[in-house]
Every structure is written in C-alpha cells, then in structure tokens.
Amino acid sequence: MSQFTKFIQREVELANANGQVTNYVAAEQEFEFALTAGTKCPLSSLGLVSFTGPDAHEFVNAQFTTDCTEITPKRSQFSAWCDPKGRALYLFTLCTDGEKILAILPKQQIANYMRRLKIYIMRSNVYLEDVSDTYSIFGITLDTVVENIKAAPNDLWATLRPSPDTIEIRHGSGHPRCMVIGDDKSAIERWGAISLPVISENTWTALECIGGMPHLDEKSSGKYLPQNLNLDRLDALSFSKGCYPGQEIIARLKYRGEIKKRLMVASYDSGSAPNEKYSICTRNSDRKVGRVLYARRVSQTKSIVSAIVELNAWNEDLILGNKNTRQLNRIELPYSFD
C-alpha cells in the first residue's frame, strides 16, 4: 500500500473521529453533486506499468492502437492492445515521465497485461515493470486545474507538468476531469493543496460512463473491436501508423463502413446496477440487440449503464433483459459519429 493511500485512509478516519465529514460528499448525493461542483477522488484501483529501454517507444508503437510517437510531455493518449482478430484486450492511458512510457490501467489487470506483452518482446531491448507502488493517482473534476488543461490545445488528453514530479492529464470527453499522477510526496502535497470535496471512485467511474468512456474487465476483454467501444471517437485509434495486432481487421471495418454496434450510454431507474451478463432488448419484440459493458449505481433509484448496442436499434424502446419492464433512457454522448 502506497504512502498516499495510507494518507487518504488516515484523513478519512480522522475526519470521521472528529465528526468533520463535510469534506466528504454523502454517498447518495455524490453523482449529482459532482455534475455541478469541483471534486477530487482517490483512484486507488489504478496502477501503472513502465516501459523502459532503447526499444521501448518502438515496442509500444508496434503493439498498441495509437501512434505512440505522438506521446509527449504535453500530450498523453488513451489506447488499447488488441488480439490478432482485432478484439480489444486492454484499455489504458499512456503518458511519459522522462524517458519512461507509463501505462495507467486497473491494478487487477496488470499481472496478465505484463505477462502477455512480454511474449512479444523477443529480442527487443525493452523492460516492463509494475510501478504502482512508485506512483499515486487521484482525479479532479470541474476545477481550475481542469480548466487550465482545457485551455491547452484542443486535445482530449492534453497534459501539464505543474512540477517535475507531477503529471496532470485531461481525461477524455464529456464531464471535465483530469488525473493527477506523482510520487507519494508530490501526490500528498498536491492533494492537500486542492481544497475540494471528496467523491468515491464509483462516482468517478459514473462520470467516465456518461463521458462515453469504455471499460474492460476479464469478462469483456477480447469481445469487442475498437470501433464498437467508440475508440475512434476518443482519439484512441490510428489509421495512419504501421501494423499492430489486429490492424488489418480494424482498418477493414473503417473503410468498408461495416460498423454495426457502438457503445451507448443510458440511465436506468433502479438502484441495483446491472452487470455484463445482462442483454439489451427491444421492448416490442424482445429481440436482443446488445449487452451491458459496465454500469454504476448513482443513487438509491438510478444507475448509469454503458452498453454495446446495434446502431439500428438506438432509437427503439430498449429494456434491460427480455423479462424486465424498466426502460433504458439513452444519454446523449459528448461526441458524434459523423
């Protein structure tokens, strides 16, 4: 456990012991609060993998869906690693720290991510390391820090270095937010310097959901093409770089115009969030037209759902499972498919 995580735990325990919980938003109010006010959020579920060595940049560029030569101290990337059939296996954020390339992804995926990538190193002079204990990560929403990054060139993944030991990355589309990455000391100092109410990681993920950001876990890994996950709308897919696993299939889908399913976001009137086992059906015919990717409960009576749904069914009345009468209410995505 990092010193930053221990610091956050002590902060919560101290606040609770003294009855000073005003800096922590009540769980049932977090989502609505975060839509209109600045907040900060410990992202303890995320870890980092570093790529180092003379061939590190060449290696990641040959494996991932983005043009990794465009990663700079001022620009990070959202990217994917696909199997030879073009199905996305892992999703992650890429940034640089000096000569290192860092991949930010869920800690529980790191062991398999590294194990599978190492198979492709062969004679390349590149080294992979789990550096989750070296760096700490937290998020910020709707604050001047986010506004400063938004003022940078129009880029979903614009990046700032407010100090030598701190990286701040604008995080995707939709609701304004950024990730702050640093060593324990700089993360603790930065956290303390930002006087904002604290939200849970569940609410942060719900904000990502309404921003049209996909998530993958072990059950959804290897099931969807990047375009199904809207990666082409998130600057997470390059069609001008060289080959990478699955590149031919992914390019063929683009140039033949055969994208039949896309990531859709909807609200659902239930305090019980569905999981990826749930299918999406049309109300009138019970026809299965999609499947839940992930979901988050945002109140006692409401959940937010990210699902992969056939495009020709987007304007139909959709329900969760063919035996459920509760309707999915589609939420407009912050990007278009034009």
C-alpha positions as CSV (number, residue, x, y, z in Angstrom):
1,M,0.0,0.0,0.0
2,S,1.4,3.4,-1.0
3,Q,2.0,6.2,1.5
4,F,-0.6,8.3,-0.4
5,T,-3.2,5.6,0.1
6,K,-2.3,5.4,3.8
7,F,-2.6,9.2,4.0
8,I,-6.1,9.2,2.5
9,Q,-7.2,6.4,4.9
10,R,-5.9,8.4,7.9
11,E,-7.6,11.5,6.6
12,V,-10.9,9.8,6.4
13,E,-10.5,8.1,9.8
14,L,-9.5,11.4,11.4
15,A,-12.5,13.3,9.8
16,N,-14.9,10.6,11.0
17,A,-13.5,10.5,14.5
18,N,-13.9,14.3,14.8
19,G,-17.2,14.4,13.2
20,Q,-15.7,16.5,10.4
21,V,-17.2,14.8,7.4
22,T,-18.2,18.0,5.5
23,N,-15.4,17.5,3.0
24,Y,-16.7,14.1,2.0
25,V,-19.9,14.2,0.0
26,A,-22.7,11.9,1.1
27,A,-22.8,8.7,-1.0
28,E,-26.3,9.2,-2.2
29,Q,-25.6,12.7,-3.3
30,E,-22.2,12.3,-4.9
31,F,-23.1,11.9,-8.5
32,E,-25.5,14.9,-8.8
33,F,-23.1,17.0,-6.7
34,A,-20.1,16.1,-8.9
35,L,-22.0,17.2,-12.1
36,T,-22.1,20.8,-10.9
37,A,-19.2,21.2,-8.4
38,G,-15.5,20.7,-8.3
39,T,-14.4,17.5,-6.5
40,K,-11.4,15.3,-6.0
41,C,-11.2,11.5,-5.9
42,P,-8.5,8.9,-4.9
43,L,-8.1,6.5,-7.7
44,S,-6.7,3.6,-5.7
45,S,-7.8,0.9,-8.1
46,L,-5.5,2.2,-10.8
47,G,-1.9,1.2,-11.2
48,L,1.0,1.8,-13.6
49,V,3.3,-0.2,-15.8
50,S,6.5,1.4,-17.1
51,F,8.2,0.7,-20.4
52,T,11.9,1.5,-20.5
53,G,14.9,0.7,-22.6
54,P,16.3,1.7,-26.0
55,D,13.4,0.0,-27.9
56,A,10.6,1.0,-25.5
57,H,9.0,3.6,-27.9
58,E,9.3,1.3,-30.9
59,F,7.8,-1.6,-29.0
60,V,4.7,0.2,-27.7
61,N,4.1,1.7,-31.1
62,A,4.1,-1.8,-32.7
63,Q,1.6,-3.2,-30.2
64,F,-1.0,-0.5,-29.4
65,T,-3.8,1.1,-31.4
66,T,-2.5,4.7,-31.2
67,D,0.5,6.4,-32.8
68,C,2.7,6.3,-29.8
69,T,5.3,8.5,-31.4
70,E,2.9,11.4,-30.7
71,I,3.1,10.9,-26.9
72,T,4.9,13.9,-25.5
73,P,5.1,15.7,-22.1
74,K,2.2,17.8,-23.3
75,R,0.1,15.1,-24.8
76,S,-0.9,11.7,-23.4
77,Q,-3.1,9.1,-25.1
78,F,-5.9,6.7,-24.4
79,S,-5.0,3.4,-26.2
80,A,-5.8,-0.3,-26.5
81,W,-4.0,-3.5,-27.0
82,C,-5.8,-5.9,-29.3
83,D,-5.6,-9.6,-30.2
84,P,-4.8,-10.7,-33.8
85,K,-8.6,-10.7,-34.5
86,G,-8.8,-7.0,-33.7
87,R,-10.6,-7.5,-30.4
88,A,-9.6,-5.1,-27.6
89,L,-7.9,-6.9,-24.7
90,Y,-6.9,-4.0,-22.5
91,L,-7.6,-0.2,-22.3
92,F,-5.2,2.2,-20.7
93,T,-3.9,5.8,-20.6
94,L,-0.3,6.3,-21.9
95,C,2.0,9.2,-20.8
96,T,5.7,9.9,-20.4
97,D,7.8,10.6,-17.4
98,G,11.3,11.4,-18.6
99,E,12.5,8.5,-20.7
100,K,9.8,6.2,-19.4
101,I,6.4,5.4,-21.0
102,L,3.7,4.8,-18.4
103,A,0.5,2.8,-19.0
104,I,-2.2,3.5,-16.4
105,L,-4.8,0.7,-16.0
106,P,-6.6,-1.2,-13.3
107,K,-4.2,-2.9,-10.8
108,Q,-6.1,-6.2,-11.1
109,Q,-5.3,-6.4,-14.8
110,I,-1.6,-5.5,-14.6
111,A,-0.2,-9.0,-14.0
112,N,-1.9,-10.5,-17.0
113,Y,-1.2,-7.4,-19.1
114,M,2.5,-7.7,-18.4
115,R,2.7,-11.4,-18.8
116,R,1.0,-11.3,-22.2
117,L,3.0,-8.4,-23.5
118,K,6.3,-9.9,-22.5
119,I,5.7,-12.7,-25.0
120,Y,6.1,-10.2,-27.8
121,I,9.3,-8.6,-26.5
122,M,11.5,-11.3,-28.1
123,R,14.9,-9.6,-28.8
124,S,13.7,-6.0,-28.3
125,N,15.6,-4.1,-25.7
126,V,12.6,-3.1,-23.6
127,Y,11.7,-3.7,-19.9
128,L,8.3,-3.8,-18.3
129,E,7.8,-3.1,-14.6
130,D,4.8,-2.7,-12.3
131,V,5.5,0.7,-10.7
132,S,2.1,1.0,-8.9
133,D,4.0,1.5,-5.6
134,T,6.1,4.2,-7.1
135,Y,3.3,6.5,-8.3
136,S,0.0,7.6,-6.8
137,I,-3.1,8.7,-8.8
138,F,-6.1,10.8,-8.0
139,G,-8.7,12.6,-10.0
140,I,-10.1,16.2,-10.1
141,T,-13.4,17.4,-11.7
142,L,-14.7,20.8,-12.6
143,D,-11.9,22.8,-11.1
144,T,-9.4,25.4,-12.2
145,V,-6.8,22.6,-12.7
146,V,-9.1,21.0,-15.2
147,E,-9.8,24.4,-16.8
148,N,-6.1,25.0,-17.2
149,I,-5.7,21.8,-19.1
150,K,-8.8,22.6,-21.2
151,A,-7.1,25.8,-22.2
152,A,-4.3,23.8,-23.7
153,P,-4.6,22.9,-27.4
154,N,-7.9,21.2,-28.1
155,D,-6.9,17.6,-27.2
156,L,-8.8,15.1,-25.2
157,W,-5.6,14.0,-23.5
158,A,-3.7,17.3,-23.1
159,T,-1.1,17.1,-20.4
160,L,0.6,19.5,-18.0
161,R,3.7,19.2,-15.7
162,P,3.0,21.7,-12.9
163,S,6.1,20.4,-11.1
164,P,8.9,18.0,-12.1
165,D,7.3,15.2,-10.0
166,T,3.6,15.7,-11.0
167,I,1.7,14.9,-14.2
168,E,-1.8,16.2,-14.9
169,I,-3.7,14.6,-17.8
170,R,-7.0,15.8,-19.1
171,H,-9.1,12.7,-19.0
172,G,-11.3,12.1,-22.1
173,S,-14.5,13.5,-23.3
174,G,-17.6,14.8,-21.5
175,H,-17.6,16.0,-17.9
176,P,-14.4,17.9,-17.3
177,R,-11.9,15.9,-15.3
178,C,-8.2,15.2,-15.1
179,M,-5.9,12.6,-13.5
180,V,-3.0,13.7,-11.3
181,I,0.0,11.3,-11.2
182,G,3.0,11.7,-8.9
183,D,5.2,10.1,-6.3
184,D,3.8,9.8,-2.8
185,K,5.3,13.1,-1.6
186,S,4.1,15.2,-4.5
187,A,0.7,13.5,-4.6
188,I,0.1,14.2,-0.9
189,E,1.2,17.8,-1.3
190,R,-1.0,18.3,-4.4
191,W,-4.0,16.6,-2.8
192,G,-3.7,18.9,0.3
193,A,-3.3,22.0,-1.9
194,I,-6.6,21.3,-3.7
195,S,-9.4,22.2,-1.3
196,L,-12.3,20.3,-2.8
197,P,-15.0,17.9,-1.6
198,V,-14.1,14.2,-2.0
199,I,-16.1,11.7,-4.0
200,S,-15.8,7.9,-4.3
201,E,-14.2,6.1,-7.2
202,N,-17.7,4.7,-8.0
203,T,-18.8,8.2,-8.8
204,W,-15.7,9.0,-10.8
205,T,-16.4,5.9,-13.0
206,A,-20.0,7.0,-13.4
207,L,-18.7,10.3,-14.7
208,E,-16.5,8.4,-17.2
209,C,-19.5,6.4,-18.2
210,I,-21.6,9.5,-19.2
211,G,-18.5,10.7,-21.0
212,G,-18.7,7.7,-23.3
213,M,-15.5,6.1,-21.9
214,P,-15.4,2.3,-22.2
215,H,-14.1,0.0,-19.6
216,L,-13.0,-3.7,-20.0
217,D,-12.6,-6.4,-17.4
218,E,-11.7,-10.1,-17.6
219,K,-15.2,-11.0,-18.8
220,S,-15.4,-8.3,-21.6
221,S,-11.7,-8.5,-22.7
222,G,-11.4,-9.8,-26.2
223,K,-15.0,-9.4,-27.1
224,Y,-15.2,-6.1,-29.0
225,L,-13.5,-4.3,-31.8
226,P,-12.2,-0.8,-31.0
227,Q,-14.9,0.9,-33.0
228,N,-17.6,-1.0,-31.0
229,L,-16.0,0.7,-28.0
230,N,-16.0,4.1,-29.7
231,L,-12.2,4.3,-29.5
232,D,-12.2,6.1,-32.9
233,R,-14.2,8.9,-31.2
234,L,-11.7,9.1,-28.3
235,D,-8.5,9.6,-30.3
236,A,-7.6,6.1,-29.3
237,L,-7.2,4.6,-32.7
238,S,-4.8,5.5,-35.5
239,F,-5.4,4.5,-39.2
240,S,-2.1,6.1,-40.4
241,K,0.5,4.3,-38.4
242,G,2.2,1.0,-39.2
243,C,1.0,-2.5,-38.3
244,Y,-0.1,-3.6,-34.8
245,P,-2.1,-6.7,-33.7
246,G,-5.5,-6.8,-35.4
247,Q,-4.7,-3.7,-37.6
248,E,-6.0,-5.2,-40.9
249,I,-9.4,-6.2,-39.4
250,I,-9.8,-2.9,-37.7
251,A,-8.9,-0.9,-40.8
252,R,-11.2,-3.0,-43.0
253,L,-14.1,-2.2,-40.6
254,K,-13.5,1.5,-41.1
255,Y,-13.0,1.6,-44.9
256,R,-15.9,-0.7,-45.7
257,G,-18.2,1.1,-43.3
258,E,-19.4,-2.0,-41.6
259,I,-19.6,-0.8,-38.0
260,K,-22.9,-2.3,-36.8
261,K,-22.5,-1.9,-33.0
262,R,-21.4,1.1,-30.9
263,L,-21.1,2.0,-27.2
264,M,-24.3,3.6,-25.9
265,V,-24.9,5.2,-22.5
266,A,-28.3,5.2,-20.8
267,S,-29.8,5.7,-17.3
268,Y,-31.9,3.0,-15.7
269,D,-34.4,3.6,-12.9
270,S,-33.0,1.1,-10.4
271,G,-30.6,1.4,-7.5
272,S,-29.2,-2.0,-8.5
273,A,-26.6,-1.7,-11.2
274,P,-26.7,-4.4,-13.9
275,N,-23.6,-6.4,-14.9
276,E,-22.2,-7.6,-18.2
277,K,-24.5,-10.7,-18.0
278,Y,-27.5,-8.5,-18.9
279,S,-28.6,-8.2,-22.5
280,I,-30.3,-5.2,-24.1
281,C,-33.6,-6.0,-25.8
282,T,-36.2,-4.1,-27.7
283,R,-39.5,-3.7,-25.7
284,N,-41.8,-4.6,-28.6
285,S,-40.1,-7.7,-29.9
286,D,-37.8,-8.9,-27.1
287,R,-35.0,-9.0,-29.7
288,K,-31.6,-9.0,-28.2
289,V,-29.7,-6.0,-29.7
290,G,-26.8,-5.5,-27.3
291,R,-25.1,-6.3,-24.0
292,V,-24.1,-4.3,-20.9
293,L,-20.4,-3.4,-20.8
294,Y,-20.4,-1.9,-17.3
295,A,-22.7,0.1,-15.0
296,R,-22.6,2.1,-11.8
297,R,-25.2,2.8,-9.2
298,V,-25.5,6.6,-8.7
299,S,-28.4,6.8,-6.2
300,Q,-31.0,4.6,-4.5
301,T,-33.2,4.8,-7.6
302,K,-30.8,5.3,-10.5
303,S,-28.0,3.6,-12.3
304,I,-25.9,4.6,-15.3
305,V,-25.3,1.9,-17.9
306,S,-22.7,1.6,-20.7
307,A,-23.7,-1.0,-23.3
308,I,-22.7,-2.2,-26.8
309,V,-25.8,-1.9,-28.9
310,E,-26.7,-2.4,-32.5
311,L,-26.9,1.0,-34.2
312,N,-30.2,0.3,-36.0
313,A,-31.8,-0.2,-32.5
314,W,-30.6,3.0,-30.9
315,N,-33.9,4.9,-31.4
316,E,-36.1,2.0,-30.3
317,D,-37.6,1.5,-26.8
318,L,-34.9,-0.6,-25.1
319,I,-35.1,-2.6,-21.9
320,L,-32.6,-4.4,-19.8
321,G,-33.2,-8.1,-20.4
322,N,-36.3,-9.5,-22.1
323,K,-38.2,-10.0,-18.8
324,N,-37.6,-6.5,-17.4
325,T,-40.1,-3.7,-18.0
326,R,-37.9,-0.9,-16.9
327,Q,-36.8,1.2,-19.8
328,L,-33.3,2.4,-20.7
329,N,-33.2,6.1,-21.2
330,R,-30.4,6.9,-23.7
331,I,-28.0,9.7,-22.7
332,E,-26.5,11.8,-25.5
333,L,-22.8,11.1,-25.9
334,P,-20.4,14.1,-25.9
335,Y,-19.0,13.1,-29.3
336,S,-20.6,12.4,-32.7
337,F,-20.1,9.6,-35.2
338,D,-20.0,11.9,-38.3
